[in-house]
Amino acid sequence: MRRIGLYWIAIVLLQGCAQKVSIRALEPAAVDRAAMIKTVVVSRFGSDSVDLSGKIEVALSRQKVEGEPFFRVLGRKDLETILQEQRYQHSGLMDPSTAVEAGRLIGAQAIISGTLSRPSLQDTTYYEKRSECIDKGCNKMRNYEVRCTKRVSALSAQIRMVDVREGDIIYGETLSRSGEWSQCMDESAALPSKEMAAQQFAQEIAQTFVAKLTPSYRIFEVELLESPDLDYSSAQKKLHQDALAYIEHGRYDRAQELLSDLIESTMRRSYVAFYNLGVVKEAQGAYDEAKSYYIQADRLSGRPIEQISVAVLRIDRVIENRHKTLSQMER
């Protein structure tokens, strides 16, 4: 009985450790219209004690898709010079008509502006119980309390992106971040200051805002089928196992050759071979080919196979997202 139990445990563990492939796929920007804009300028935000506008400017300039900068970020000084020349009263969140005129004069397609709330910080005191030995053998204990401080801090920013040509707001949102920390008198760790917390929140807000405007890569794992679906010959088993080994080492070119040979040697009847080849093609970014292999695997399986069903549904979304992302990348 013990051996039988160990056998089934081993089977469960093996099933839970199926070989997987990491897929890196492009996802379109959340704000489609904003992603169509390529030349932007960031104005100085109102009440910006943490330089959020500068952080957004840097984050925008660092965004790359397929190795190329996604945005062209114009210098803020040029915008401020125009604002001064036109005697605009800049209060942080620019009037749309002001943004249109200033942006047009410096050649921007969109202007990002905003205003921040004042960073908040609140401390509250509480006590925690402690105990310590009062003799060498620790036979007697002393209970006592230590004073602790809970610190809560928050920051919010109202940000909007204005289309210079159309004169309307492309995207606007209020983004907030908050944090909570605790520290007791007998602990060495220090609580963050209001400035430190606000700087951290501003960085997070900048990254969150810019991420909504830019296509990004999503990495997910796809499970391979390791068990043959047919009565493979010794040569076919070797093709299958060698293909899996090459996939594990990232050698998709060689795995593709071996899986193609396996498909032909099984008279194109092995859904496992078709499915695994589909995974290889998806990992290579050849999504249309991957889809054709997944569909063939689905037809051959004769019954629903979870990995195949998930792949058939997923690949359509991947292809659709790819097309949408490419349209956002057009200049």
Sequence and secondary structure as in RCSB ss.txt:
>XXXX:A:sequence
MRRIGLYWIAIVLLQGCAQKVSIRALEPAAVDRAAMIKTVVVSRFGSDSVDLSGKIEVALSRQKVEGEPFFRVLG
RKDLETILQEQRYQHSGLMDPSTAVEAGRLIGAQAIISGTLSRPSLQDTTYYEKRSECIDKGCNKMRNYEVRCTK
RVSALSAQIRMVDVREGDIIYGETLSRSGEWSQCMDESAALPSKEMAAQQFAQEIAQTFVAKLTPSYRIFEVELL
ESPDLDYSSAQKKLHQDALAYIEHGRYDRAQELLSDLIESTMRRSYVAFYNLGVVKEAQGAYDEAKSYYIQADRL
SGRPIEQISVAVLRIDRVIENRHKTLSQMER
>XXXX:A:secstr
 HHHHHHHHHHHHHHHT  EEEEEEEE  SSHHHHH  EEEE   BT TT HHHHHHHHHHH EETTEES EEE 
HHHHHHHHHHTT    SS  HHHHHHHHHHHT SEEEEEEE   EEEEEEEEEEEEEESSTT  SEEEEEEEEEE
EEEEEEEEEEEEETTT SEEEEEEEEEEEEEEEETT       HHHHHHHHHHHHHHHHHHHHS EEEEEEEE  
 S SS   HHHHHHHHHHHHHHHTT HHHHHHHHHHHHHHTTT  HHHHHHHHHHHHHTT HHHHHHHHHHHHHH
HSS  HHHHHHHHHHHHHHHHHHHHHHHH  
